Amino acid sequence: MAVSTSPSRPMSRKEAILTRKQVEGMIADGRTIIIIDGKVIKADAWLRFHPGGDKAIMHMVGRDATDEVNALHSLEARQHMSKFQIGRIEGRWNNFLPPIQGGRFRPYAHNANTVREEENDDISSSASSSPSVSAIFDPIESASDFRRRQSSKHSDLHEVSSYSSISSIELPATNEDSKLSLMDARTQQEIDFDLAKYPALDPATQQDIVRRYRILYDRLQAEGLFKCNYTAYFIETCRYVFLFSMFLLLLRYGWYGTSGLFLGACWHQLVFTVHDAGHMGITHNFTVDTVIGMAIADFIGGLSLGWWKRNHNVHHIVTNSPEHDPDIEHMPFFAISHRFFESLKSTYYDRIMTYDPFAKFVIRYQHYLYYPILLFGRFNLYRLSWEYLILGLGPKKGPAWWHRWFEIAGQIFFWYWFGYLVVYKSIPTASGRWAFVMISHMITAPLHVQITLSHFAMSTADLGISESFPQKMLRTTMDVDCPEWLDFFHGGLQFQAIHHLFPRMPRHNLRRTQKLVQEFCIEVDIPYALYGFVDGNREVISRLADVGRQAAILAQCQKTIAEKGEFTSH
């Protein structure tokens, strides 16, 4: 490769132009290569120190991750990344599928006779996810459901597609291969439906969406919408103090159930501040916001902020991907896509999400179990937090080396004040303790509804590596419409689509941003999904019921195969 240099001084290493084949070769050699603003970043040395976890970086390998990085990181963090720059690229970058998602890469051929020019290299890395994309009948949207998702600008799309009812599908009589063909067909049908609803994936269209998204980002910056509203936080703090004070007062007078209700309500509200702090949306200082988040999450709530950040950052990058997004990986209790019937491997948990007999039974009734299971959601968060801290899944060196030990101290403090001083010492009877613990934890269930509401009913289709960051976020996330006076209850989580576009924006500014995002969606012809709280819940229950019916059909299909005695593909 010939590299032009200045006659006065040689080109620095960081300014060297790298070809696509060179980048592919480095990834094939196990390097962690990311493209940011045309810079080639080799993040190997930073991977185990990243405060947000290594998984988030691994999902950006081989990709132009400019928008993802800018959305999730401060200016200081982005400047720090320049230390790992090893070169530049010319022109628009065509994404590779990251290795963690199943991408395959060829070693770089150093022999000049074997190196082809980039414009003649039409072969890219494998675009198949691991395992192979398939699965049974994806949830089918009726034309009326589809119409509810469109803004007035998109009325011309209303009649794009109207799928037949799932009940009309003919079950394969005896052959497992026929079943798999049907599974693949249904997966493709969901992809085709999204391709009809959303802008084309050609480079020009997607680049225009990115360009307009960045213009919107700059406009929001100029209007000060990334600045925290500290007056709003003073009001929040007054609410927290009131709820915690009522918990202590009622505990003293022996109203244990009611006391637990106020403590649970306080936990519910505090999570919204932790969410802002985890995204550096309060002071915008990494250390200060991290301490605020850990002080609330660990010391007051008994949950790990480090676990949440590691989980949540991946969620923001691969939203609603069945294999990769931990926020929709709830087997064996919930499946929001037929693809979970294949016992997919989770790249986040690094384990198979087995579709075993228990899952087969539960998934069929998941729409009935949705709210009852979410009543116990906080207990699962304890488990995930302890697993993260005990196994040391966070960074052990670098700027976040001390987080684990600070959080462990917070866990000890929490279980001392809550478990020992409150539950054991302050409540004299076993029945009173039981009532207090269960009520305080179950009252946080609306939080789990709010978290799942914005994604469970949205698309889980994989449209490939050409889809832009803003389009993917809007395709996989919905907003919830509510009156302004209820914003305190939803805590900003009702603006999830906006939050996914601009994660570091403080939640008190999300409502002001909504109109601008709606205008952006009209400009780029992307449907903006907006539901009322009740309608949003109906959509989620409908999706769970659809997948449950698919599970029942699959069970019947397998039963038919067993009765016919043909197990050729088992």
DRENROTI-485784 format. One line per field, with one value per residue (C-alpha): residue in three letters; chain; x, y, z. Coordinates in nm, 2 decimals, always signed. Layout:
code = (Ala:...)
unit = (A:...)
xx = (X:...)
yy = (Y:...)
zz = (Z:...)
//
This chain:
code = (Met:Ala:Val:Ser:Thr:Ser:Pro:Ser:Arg:Pro:Met:Ser:Arg:Lys:Glu:Ala:Ile:Leu:Thr:Arg:Lys:Gln:Val:Glu:Gly:Met:Ile:Ala:Asp:Gly:Arg:Thr:Ile:Ile:Ile:Ile:Asp:Gly:Lys:Val:Ile:Lys:Ala:Asp:Ala:Trp:Leu:Arg:Phe:His:Pro:Gly:Gly:Asp:Lys:Ala:Ile:Met:His:Met:Val:Gly:Arg:Asp:Ala:Thr:Asp:Glu:Val:Asn:Ala:Leu:His:Ser:Leu:Glu:Ala:Arg:Gln:His:Met:Ser:Lys:Phe:Gln:Ile:Gly:Arg:Ile:Glu:Gly:Arg:Trp:Asn:Asn:Phe:Leu:Pro:Pro:Ile:Gln:Gly:Gly:Arg:Phe:Arg:Pro:Tyr:Ala:His:Asn:Ala:Asn:Thr:Val:Arg:Glu:Glu:Glu:Asn:Asp:Asp:Ile:Ser:Ser:Ser:Ala:Ser:Ser:Ser:Pro:Ser:Val:Ser:Ala:Ile:Phe:Asp:Pro:Ile:Glu:Ser:Ala:Ser:Asp:Phe:Arg:Arg:Arg:Gln:Ser:Ser:Lys:His:Ser:Asp:Leu:His:Glu:Val:Ser:Ser:Tyr:Ser:Ser:Ile:Ser:Ser:Ile:Glu:Leu:Pro:Ala:Thr:Asn:Glu:Asp:Ser:Lys:Leu:Ser:Leu:Met:Asp:Ala:Arg:Thr:Gln:Gln:Glu:Ile:Asp:Phe:Asp:Leu:Ala:Lys:Tyr:Pro:Ala:Leu:Asp:Pro:Ala:Thr:Gln:Gln:Asp:Ile:Val:Arg:Arg:Tyr:Arg:Ile:Leu:Tyr:Asp:Arg:Leu:Gln:Ala:Glu:Gly:Leu:Phe:Lys:Cys:Asn:Tyr:Thr:Ala:Tyr:Phe:Ile:Glu:Thr:Cys:Arg:Tyr:Val:Phe:Leu:Phe:Ser:Met:Phe:Leu:Leu:Leu:Leu:Arg:Tyr:Gly:Trp:Tyr:Gly:Thr:Ser:Gly:Leu:Phe:Leu:Gly:Ala:Cys:Trp:His:Gln:Leu:Val:Phe:Thr:Val:His:Asp:Ala:Gly:His:Met:Gly:Ile:Thr:His:Asn:Phe:Thr:Val:Asp:Thr:Val:Ile:Gly:Met:Ala:Ile:Ala:Asp:Phe:Ile:Gly:Gly:Leu:Ser:Leu:Gly:Trp:Trp:Lys:Arg:Asn:His:Asn:Val:His:His:Ile:Val:Thr:Asn:Ser:Pro:Glu:His:Asp:Pro:Asp:Ile:Glu:His:Met:Pro:Phe:Phe:Ala:Ile:Ser:His:Arg:Phe:Phe:Glu:Ser:Leu:Lys:Ser:Thr:Tyr:Tyr:Asp:Arg:Ile:Met:Thr:Tyr:Asp:Pro:Phe:Ala:Lys:Phe:Val:Ile:Arg:Tyr:Gln:His:Tyr:Leu:Tyr:Tyr:Pro:Ile:Leu:Leu:Phe:Gly:Arg:Phe:Asn:Leu:Tyr:Arg:Leu:Ser:Trp:Glu:Tyr:Leu:Ile:Leu:Gly:Leu:Gly:Pro:Lys:Lys:Gly:Pro:Ala:Trp:Trp:His:Arg:Trp:Phe:Glu:Ile:Ala:Gly:Gln:Ile:Phe:Phe:Trp:Tyr:Trp:Phe:Gly:Tyr:Leu:Val:Val:Tyr:Lys:Ser:Ile:Pro:Thr:Ala:Ser:Gly:Arg:Trp:Ala:Phe:Val:Met:Ile:Ser:His:Met:Ile:Thr:Ala:Pro:Leu:His:Val:Gln:Ile:Thr:Leu:Ser:His:Phe:Ala:Met:Ser:Thr:Ala:Asp:Leu:Gly:Ile:Ser:Glu:Ser:Phe:Pro:Gln:Lys:Met:Leu:Arg:Thr:Thr:Met:Asp:Val:Asp:Cys:Pro:Glu:Trp:Leu:Asp:Phe:Phe:His:Gly:Gly:Leu:Gln:Phe:Gln:Ala:Ile:His:His:Leu:Phe:Pro:Arg:Met:Pro:Arg:His:Asn:Leu:Arg:Arg:Thr:Gln:Lys:Leu:Val:Gln:Glu:Phe:Cys:Ile:Glu:Val:Asp:Ile:Pro:Tyr:Ala:Leu:Tyr:Gly:Phe:Val:Asp:Gly:Asn:Arg:Glu:Val:Ile:Ser:Arg:Leu:Ala:Asp:Val:Gly:Arg:Gln:Ala:Ala:Ile:Leu:Ala:Gln:Cys:Gln:Lys:Thr:Ile:Ala:Glu:Lys:Gly:Glu:Phe:Thr:Ser:His)
unit = (A:A:A:A:A:A:A:A:A:A:A:A:A:A:A:A:A:A:A:A:A:A:A:A:A:A:A:A:A:A:A:A:A:A:A:A:A:A:A:A:A:A:A:A:A:A:A:A:A:A:A:A:A:A:A:A:A:A:A:A:A:A:A:A:A:A:A:A:A:A:A:A:A:A:A:A:A:A:A:A:A:A:A:A:A:A:A:A:A:A:A:A:A:A:A:A:A:A:A:A:A:A:A:A:A:A:A:A:A:A:A:A:A:A:A:A:A:A:A:A:A:A:A:A:A:A:A:A:A:A:A:A:A:A:A:A:A:A:A:A:A:A:A:A:A:A:A:A:A:A:A:A:A:A:A:A:A:A:A:A:A:A:A:A:A:A:A:A:A:A:A:A:A:A:A:A:A:A:A:A:A:A:A:A:A:A:A:A:A:A:A:A:A:A:A:A:A:A:A:A:A:A:A:A:A:A:A:A:A:A:A:A:A:A:A:A:A:A:A:A:A:A:A:A:A:A:A:A:A:A:A:A:A:A:A:A:A:A:A:A:A:A:A:A:A:A:A:A:A:A:A:A:A:A:A:A:A:A:A:A:A:A:A:A:A:A:A:A:A:A:A:A:A:A:A:A:A:A:A:A:A:A:A:A:A:A:A:A:A:A:A:A:A:A:A:A:A:A:A:A:A:A:A:A:A:A:A:A:A:A:A:A:A:A:A:A:A:A:A:A:A:A:A:A:A:A:A:A:A:A:A:A:A:A:A:A:A:A:A:A:A:A:A:A:A:A:A:A:A:A:A:A:A:A:A:A:A:A:A:A:A:A:A:A:A:A:A:A:A:A:A:A:A:A:A:A:A:A:A:A:A:A:A:A:A:A:A:A:A:A:A:A:A:A:A:A:A:A:A:A:A:A:A:A:A:A:A:A:A:A:A:A:A:A:A:A:A:A:A:A:A:A:A:A:A:A:A:A:A:A:A:A:A:A:A:A:A:A:A:A:A:A:A:A:A:A:A:A:A:A:A:A:A:A:A:A:A:A:A:A:A:A:A:A:A:A:A:A:A:A:A:A:A:A:A:A:A:A:A:A:A:A:A:A:A:A:A:A:A:A:A:A:A:A:A:A:A:A:A:A:A:A:A:A:A:A:A:A:A:A:A:A:A:A:A:A:A:A:A:A:A:A:A:A:A:A:A:A:A:A:A:A:A:A:A:A:A:A:A:A:A:A:A:A:A:A:A:A:A:A:A:A:A:A:A:A:A:A:A:A:A:A:A:A:A:A:A:A:A:A)
xx = (+0.00:+0.14:+0.10:+0.17:+0.38:+0.46:+0.80:+0.87:+0.79:+0.68:+0.32:+0.26:+0.14:-0.20:-0.25:-0.16:-0.45:-0.56:-0.75:-1.05:-0.84:-0.58:-0.85:-1.01:-0.67:-0.62:-0.96:-0.88:-0.56:-0.78:-0.75:-1.03:-1.07:-1.34:-1.39:-1.48:-1.50:-1.28:-1.02:-0.91:-0.91:-0.73:-0.90:-0.72:-0.54:-0.86:-1.09:-1.05:-1.04:-1.36:-1.59:-1.89:-1.77:-1.60:-1.91:-2.02:-1.69:-1.70:-2.03:-1.87:-1.56:-1.53:-1.81:-1.83:-1.94:-1.92:-2.29:-2.29:-1.97:-2.08:-2.42:-2.28:-1.96:-1.85:-1.62:-1.34:-1.39:-1.39:-1.07:-0.91:-1.00:-0.77:-0.48:-0.56:-0.57:-0.35:-0.46:-0.74:-0.98:-1.08:-1.44:-1.74:-1.68:-1.88:-1.94:-1.82:-2.03:-1.85:-1.69:-1.91:-2.21:-2.08:-1.87:-1.58:-1.26:-0.98:-0.61:-0.44:-0.23:+0.10:+0.21:+0.15:+0.05:-0.25:-0.37:-0.66:-0.77:-1.06:-1.30:-1.26:-1.31:-1.67:-1.63:-1.70:-1.72:-1.99:-2.32:-2.48:-2.54:-2.46:-2.65:-2.83:-3.12:-3.45:-3.72:-4.08:-4.36:-4.28:-4.55:-4.78:-4.90:-5.24:-5.29:-5.47:-5.18:-4.95:-5.15:-5.14:-4.76:-4.75:-4.75:-4.96:-4.66:-4.65:-5.01:-4.89:-4.74:-5.06:-5.14:-4.78:-4.84:-5.11:-5.01:-5.24:-5.35:-5.13:-5.41:-5.40:-5.05:-5.04:-4.85:-4.59:-4.71:-4.41:-4.07:-3.87:-3.70:-4.04:-4.08:-3.74:-3.83:-4.14:-3.94:-3.70:-3.99:-4.15:-3.83:-3.79:-4.15:-4.08:-3.77:-3.97:-4.23:-3.98:-3.81:-4.15:-4.21:-3.88:-3.64:-3.43:-3.09:-2.90:-2.59:-2.73:-3.05:-2.89:-2.62:-2.88:-3.05:-2.72:-2.65:-2.98:-2.95:-2.61:-2.76:-3.04:-2.77:-2.59:-2.92:-3.00:-2.65:-2.69:-3.03:-2.88:-3.09:-2.79:-2.76:-2.91:-3.20:-3.09:-3.41:-3.60:-3.35:-3.42:-3.79:-3.69:-3.48:-3.77:-3.99:-3.73:-3.69:-4.07:-4.11:-3.81:-3.93:-4.28:-4.12:-3.93:-4.23:-4.47:-4.21:-4.17:-4.55:-4.58:-4.75:-4.52:-4.70:-4.76:-4.41:-4.28:-4.51:-4.33:-3.99:-4.07:-4.20:-3.88:-3.67:-3.89:-3.82:-3.45:-3.39:-3.46:-3.18:-2.95:-3.04:-2.94:-2.62:-2.52:-2.54:-2.35:-2.66:-2.64:-2.30:-2.15:-1.84:-1.76:-1.64:-1.90:-2.20:-2.06:-2.04:-2.39:-2.52:-2.34:-2.43:-2.80:-2.80:-2.58:-2.60:-2.97:-3.11:-2.89:-2.83:-2.50:-2.45:-2.16:-2.37:-2.64:-2.39:-2.23:-2.58:-2.73:-2.45:-2.49:-2.87:-2.82:-2.60:-2.78:-3.13:-3.39:-3.15:-3.25:-2.89:-2.72:-2.95:-2.97:-3.28:-3.49:-3.32:-3.56:-3.58:-3.74:-4.00:-4.05:-3.99:-4.08:-3.97:-4.02:-3.64:-3.60:-3.75:-3.42:-3.23:-3.02:-2.68:-2.66:-2.34:-2.39:-2.43:-2.22:-2.47:-2.74:-3.09:-3.24:-3.59:-3.65:-3.98:-4.02:-3.98:-4.22:-4.49:-4.43:-4.40:-4.74:-4.90:-4.65:-4.92:-5.10:-4.78:-4.63:-4.75:-4.72:-4.36:-4.27:-4.38:-4.07:-3.83:-3.63:-3.52:-3.36:-3.18:-3.02:-2.90:-2.75:-2.58:-2.42:-2.31:-2.14:-1.96:-1.86:-1.73:-1.55:-1.70:-1.62:-1.28:-1.00:-0.77:-0.80:-1.02:-1.29:-1.07:-1.21:-1.58:-1.61:-1.49:-1.69:-2.00:-1.92:-1.90:-2.24:-2.39:-2.27:-2.41:-2.74:-2.80:-2.69:-2.94:-3.22:-3.18:-3.05:-3.17:-3.50:-3.63:-3.47:-3.44:-3.74:-4.01:-4.09:-4.29:-4.22:-4.55:-4.47:-4.13:-4.28:-4.54:-4.28:-4.03:-4.28:-4.48:-4.16:-4.03:-4.36:-4.44:-4.15:-4.31:-4.43:-4.06:-4.01:-4.32:-4.18:-3.85:-4.00:-4.29:-4.08:-3.92:-4.12:-4.37:-4.12:-3.93:-3.67:-3.57:-3.21:-3.19:-2.82:-2.50:-2.62:-2.88:-2.79:-2.79:-3.08:-3.30:-3.23:-3.31:-3.64:-3.73:-3.68:-3.81:-4.14:-4.24:-4.53:-4.76:-4.87:-4.97:-4.69:-4.79:-4.73:-4.37:-4.25:-4.41:-4.25:-3.92:-3.82:-3.86:-4.17:-3.94:-3.73:-3.70:-3.57:-3.34:-3.20:-3.11:-2.96:-2.87:-2.68:-2.96:-3.10:-3.45:-3.61:-3.53:-3.67:-4.02:-3.89:-3.69:-3.99:-4.13:-3.78:-3.74:-4.09:-3.99:-3.68:-3.88:-4.10:-3.80:-3.63:-3.96:-3.91:-4.23:-4.22:-4.39:-4.60:-4.86:-5.06:-4.96:-5.27:-5.23:-4.86:-4.94:-5.19:-4.93:-4.69:-4.95:-5.06:-4.70:-4.65:-4.98:-4.88:-4.55:-4.73:-4.96:-4.66:-4.51:-4.83:-4.82:-4.46:-4.55:-4.83:-4.60:-4.34:-4.61:-4.73:-4.37:-4.33:-4.66:-4.56:-4.23:-4.01:-3.71:-3.48:-3.36:-3.37)
yy = (+0.00:+0.33:+0.61:+0.97:+1.17:+1.53:+1.63:+1.83:+1.56:+1.19:+1.10:+1.01:+0.66:+0.80:+0.97:+0.66:+0.55:+0.19:-0.01:-0.22:-0.54:-0.42:-0.36:-0.70:-0.86:-0.70:-0.82:-1.17:-1.16:-1.09:-0.71:-0.50:-0.24:+0.03:+0.32:+0.65:+0.98:+0.82:+0.72:+0.36:+0.28:-0.03:-0.08:-0.40:-0.22:-0.05:-0.34:-0.47:-0.12:+0.01:+0.12:+0.03:-0.33:-0.51:-0.65:-0.31:-0.26:-0.61:-0.53:-0.24:-0.42:-0.36:-0.10:+0.27:+0.33:+0.71:+0.77:+0.50:+0.63:+0.99:+0.91:+0.71:+0.90:+1.24:+1.47:+1.38:+1.01:+1.05:+1.25:+0.97:+0.73:+0.92:+0.77:+0.44:+0.56:+0.37:+0.52:+0.66:+0.55:+0.73:+0.77:+0.60:+0.28:-0.04:-0.22:-0.56:-0.79:-0.80:-1.14:-1.16:-1.15:-1.42:-1.22:-1.40:-1.23:-1.32:-1.27:-0.98:-1.09:-0.90:-1.02:-0.73:-0.96:-1.09:-0.75:-0.61:-0.25:-0.18:-0.08:-0.42:-0.62:-0.71:-0.98:-0.89:-1.08:-1.33:-1.16:-1.45:-1.43:-1.72:-1.94:-1.93:-1.70:-1.88:-1.96:-2.01:-1.79:-1.43:-1.23:-1.10:-0.75:-0.67:-0.38:-0.20:-0.25:-0.12:+0.19:+0.28:+0.30:+0.56:+0.94:+1.13:+1.17:+0.80:+0.74:+0.62:+0.31:+0.20:-0.06:-0.19:-0.52:-0.72:-1.07:-1.36:-1.48:-1.73:-1.97:-2.01:-2.15:-2.51:-2.73:-2.95:-3.31:-3.51:-3.36:-3.14:-2.99:-2.85:-2.70:-2.53:-2.40:-2.25:-2.09:-1.93:-1.81:-1.64:-1.47:-1.35:-1.23:-1.01:-0.87:-0.79:-0.62:-0.39:-0.32:-0.20:+0.02:+0.18:+0.37:+0.18:+0.04:+0.17:+0.38:+0.71:+0.68:+0.57:+0.83:+1.11:+0.98:+0.99:+1.34:+1.48:+1.30:+1.47:+1.81:+1.74:+1.64:+1.97:+2.17:+2.00:+2.09:+2.45:+2.48:+2.35:+2.04:+1.83:+2.05:+1.92:+2.10:+2.11:+2.28:+1.97:+1.76:+1.96:+1.88:+1.51:+1.51:+1.65:+1.37:+1.11:+1.25:+1.25:+0.89:+0.77:+0.97:+0.81:+0.47:+0.53:+0.69:+0.41:+0.15:+0.31:+0.30:-0.07:-0.01:-0.25:-0.32:+0.05:+0.13:-0.12:+0.05:+0.39:+0.23:+0.05:+0.38:+0.55:+0.28:+0.31:+0.68:+0.66:+0.43:+0.72:+0.92:+0.62:+0.59:+0.95:+0.91:+0.59:+0.79:+1.08:+1.30:+1.49:+1.66:+1.51:+1.42:+1.05:+1.01:+1.24:+1.08:+0.73:+0.80:+0.94:+0.64:+0.38:+0.56:+0.54:+0.20:+0.00:+0.17:+0.26:+0.01:-0.30:-0.31:-0.28:+0.02:-0.15:-0.45:-0.22:-0.02:-0.33:-0.46:-0.14:-0.03:-0.35:-0.29:+0.05:-0.08:-0.40:-0.31:-0.59:-0.84:-1.19:-1.32:-1.01:-0.78:-0.89:-0.67:-0.91:-1.23:-1.36:-1.73:-1.94:-1.69:-1.46:-1.48:-1.19:-1.36:-1.70:-1.72:-1.80:-2.14:-2.24:-2.23:-1.93:-1.87:-1.53:-1.35:-1.14:-1.42:-1.66:-1.95:-2.12:-1.99:-2.34:-2.39:-2.67:-2.84:-2.58:-2.29:-2.46:-2.47:-2.12:-1.94:-2.06:-1.87:-1.58:-1.32:-1.42:-1.45:-1.11:-0.90:-1.16:-1.24:-0.87:-0.84:-1.04:-0.86:-0.69:-1.02:-1.11:-0.78:-0.88:-1.20:-1.03:-0.77:-1.03:-1.24:-0.93:-0.83:-1.18:-1.29:-0.96:-0.91:-0.54:-0.38:-0.46:-0.19:+0.15:+0.44:+0.21:-0.04:+0.08:+0.05:-0.31:-0.26:+0.05:-0.14:-0.44:-0.19:-0.06:-0.40:-0.48:-0.14:-0.20:-0.55:-0.42:-0.13:-0.31:-0.67:-0.64:-0.31:-0.28:-0.63:-0.83:-0.57:-0.34:-0.59:-0.84:-1.10:-1.33:-1.23:-0.87:-0.92:-1.12:-0.85:-0.57:-0.74:-0.85:-0.53:-0.31:-0.53:-0.58:-0.21:-0.16:-0.37:-0.07:+0.00:-0.34:-0.27:+0.06:-0.09:-0.37:-0.17:+0.03:-0.27:-0.59:-0.50:-0.36:-0.53:-0.79:-0.83:-0.80:-0.58:-0.62:-0.41:-0.14:+0.00:+0.33:+0.39:+0.63:+0.41:+0.10:+0.28:+0.41:+0.08:-0.11:+0.14:+0.30:+0.61:+0.62:+0.92:+1.06:+1.39:+1.61:+1.58:+1.21:+1.25:+1.20:+0.85:+0.74:+0.91:+0.97:+0.60:+0.70:+0.87:+0.56:+0.63:+0.98:+0.84:+0.58:+0.85:+1.07:+0.86:+1.13:+1.38:+1.44:+1.31:+1.64:+1.77:+1.47:+1.61:+1.93:+1.72:+1.51:+1.76:+1.79:+1.42:+1.39:+1.65:+1.45:+1.14:+1.31:+1.45:+1.11:+0.91:+0.69:+0.59:+0.73:+0.47:+0.65:+0.48:+0.56:+0.37:+0.15:+0.09:+0.02:-0.25:-0.40:-0.41:-0.59:-0.84:-0.90:-0.97:-1.21:-1.38:-1.41:-1.58:-1.80:-1.92:-1.98:-2.19:-2.40:-2.45:-2.56:-2.81:-2.95:-2.97:-3.16:-3.39:-3.47:-3.55:-3.78:-3.96:-4.02:-4.16:-3.96:-3.81:-3.76:-3.41:-3.44)
zz = (+0.00:-0.10:+0.15:+0.05:+0.29:+0.33:+0.20:+0.52:+0.77:+0.76:+0.82:+1.18:+1.27:+1.37:+1.04:+0.83:+0.60:+0.66:+0.41:+0.48:+0.43:+0.68:+0.94:+0.87:+0.91:+1.25:+1.37:+1.23:+1.45:+1.76:+1.77:+1.90:+1.62:+1.62:+1.38:+1.54:+1.34:+1.07:+1.33:+1.36:+1.73:+1.87:+2.21:+2.32:+2.60:+2.72:+2.70:+3.05:+3.20:+3.04:+3.32:+3.11:+3.06:+2.78:+2.62:+2.49:+2.31:+2.16:+1.99:+1.81:+1.67:+1.30:+1.29:+1.25:+1.61:+1.60:+1.70:+1.96:+2.12:+2.11:+2.25:+2.55:+2.63:+2.75:+2.55:+2.79:+2.74:+2.36:+2.38:+2.59:+2.31:+2.07:+2.27:+2.11:+1.75:+1.51:+1.18:+0.98:+0.70:+0.39:+0.28:+0.42:+0.62:+0.54:+0.87:+0.95:+1.16:+1.50:+1.60:+1.91:+1.68:+1.45:+1.21:+1.03:+0.93:+0.69:+0.78:+0.59:+0.30:+0.31:-0.04:-0.27:-0.55:-0.34:-0.21:-0.41:-0.40:-0.17:-0.44:-0.60:-0.28:-0.27:-0.01:+0.35:+0.67:+0.72:+0.79:+0.98:+1.35:+1.57:+1.58:+1.24:+1.22:+1.24:+1.47:+1.45:+1.37:+1.47:+1.63:+1.36:+1.35:+1.21:+0.98:+1.26:+1.50:+1.23:+1.17:+1.53:+1.51:+1.24:+1.26:+1.01:+0.79:+0.74:+0.64:+0.30:+0.47:+0.64:+0.38:+0.32:+0.48:+0.64:+0.75:+0.77:+1.11:+1.28:+1.30:+0.92:+0.92:+0.81:+1.06:+0.90:+0.92:+1.00:+0.91:+1.14:+0.84:+0.73:+1.08:+1.05:+0.70:+0.85:+1.13:+0.88:+0.67:+0.97:+1.07:+0.71:+0.72:+1.02:+0.85:+0.53:+0.74:+0.90:+0.56:+0.44:+0.74:+0.78:+0.54:+0.29:+0.41:+0.12:+0.21:+0.09:+0.28:+0.61:+0.58:+0.54:+0.86:+1.04:+0.91:+1.02:+1.36:+1.42:+1.33:+1.58:+1.84:+1.79:+1.81:+2.14:+2.27:+2.16:+2.34:+2.66:+2.69:+2.81:+3.11:+3.43:+3.59:+3.95:+4.06:+3.95:+4.15:+4.46:+4.42:+4.37:+4.68:+4.88:+4.76:+4.85:+5.20:+5.25:+5.14:+5.35:+5.65:+5.63:+5.61:+5.94:+6.11:+6.03:+6.12:+6.46:+6.52:+6.41:+6.07:+5.91:+5.58:+5.52:+5.62:+5.36:+5.10:+5.15:+5.15:+4.82:+4.67:+4.78:+4.61:+4.30:+4.28:+4.36:+4.06:+3.83:+3.98:+3.96:+3.59:+3.53:+3.73:+3.54:+3.22:+3.37:+3.33:+3.66:+3.70:+3.38:+3.58:+3.57:+3.92:+4.09:+3.91:+3.97:+4.34:+4.35:+4.16:+4.38:+4.70:+4.61:+4.43:+4.67:+5.01:+5.00:+4.75:+4.77:+4.39:+4.20:+3.98:+3.81:+3.71:+3.58:+3.37:+3.22:+3.13:+3.02:+2.79:+2.59:+2.58:+2.43:+2.15:+2.05:+2.16:+2.13:+1.98:+2.11:+2.12:+2.25:+2.45:+2.82:+2.88:+2.68:+2.78:+3.05:+2.97:+3.10:+3.21:+2.91:+2.54:+2.32:+2.00:+1.85:+1.81:+2.18:+2.10:+1.94:+2.27:+2.16:+2.31:+2.49:+2.41:+2.72:+2.97:+2.76:+2.81:+2.63:+2.70:+2.70:+2.58:+2.82:+2.93:+3.21:+2.96:+2.71:+2.98:+3.12:+2.78:+2.68:+2.97:+2.99:+2.92:+3.23:+3.44:+3.32:+3.61:+3.89:+3.79:+3.78:+4.14:+4.23:+3.99:+4.26:+4.41:+4.08:+4.07:+4.40:+4.25:+3.94:+4.15:+4.38:+4.08:+3.93:+4.25:+4.37:+4.04:+3.98:+3.64:+3.64:+3.57:+3.82:+3.70:+3.55:+3.67:+3.79:+3.99:+4.32:+4.22:+4.31:+4.66:+4.72:+4.60:+4.83:+5.12:+5.01:+5.00:+5.35:+5.47:+5.30:+5.45:+5.79:+5.80:+5.61:+5.69:+6.05:+6.20:+6.02:+5.94:+6.22:+6.51:+6.44:+6.35:+6.63:+6.45:+6.15:+5.99:+6.02:+5.87:+5.58:+5.51:+5.53:+5.30:+5.04:+5.02:+5.01:+4.72:+4.53:+4.53:+4.29:+4.03:+3.82:+3.76:+3.60:+3.39:+3.28:+3.19:+2.98:+2.84:+2.59:+2.43:+2.47:+2.20:+1.95:+1.67:+1.74:+1.37:+1.27:+0.96:+0.93:+0.97:+0.73:+0.96:+1.12:+1.50:+1.51:+1.29:+1.50:+1.82:+1.69:+1.54:+1.87:+2.12:+2.20:+2.40:+2.64:+2.64:+2.97:+3.12:+3.24:+3.61:+3.59:+3.48:+3.84:+3.84:+3.52:+3.59:+3.23:+3.14:+2.94:+2.69:+2.61:+2.24:+2.30:+2.58:+2.34:+2.09:+2.36:+2.66:+2.85:+2.84:+3.20:+3.22:+3.31:+2.96:+2.77:+2.74:+2.59:+2.34:+2.23:+1.98:+1.82:+1.79:+1.64:+1.38:+1.31:+1.25:+1.00:+0.82:+0.78:+0.74:+1.05:+1.24:+1.59:+1.82:+2.09:+2.31:+2.61:+2.92:+2.90:+2.53:+2.57:+2.83:+2.59:+2.32:+2.55:+2.67:+2.30:+2.20:+2.49:+2.40:+2.04:+2.13:+2.38:+2.10:+1.88:+2.16:+2.18:+1.80:+1.82:+2.10:+1.89:+1.59:+1.79:+1.93:+1.58:+1.47:+1.77:+1.71:+1.34:+1.47:+1.24:+1.42:+1.12:+1.22:+1.60)
//
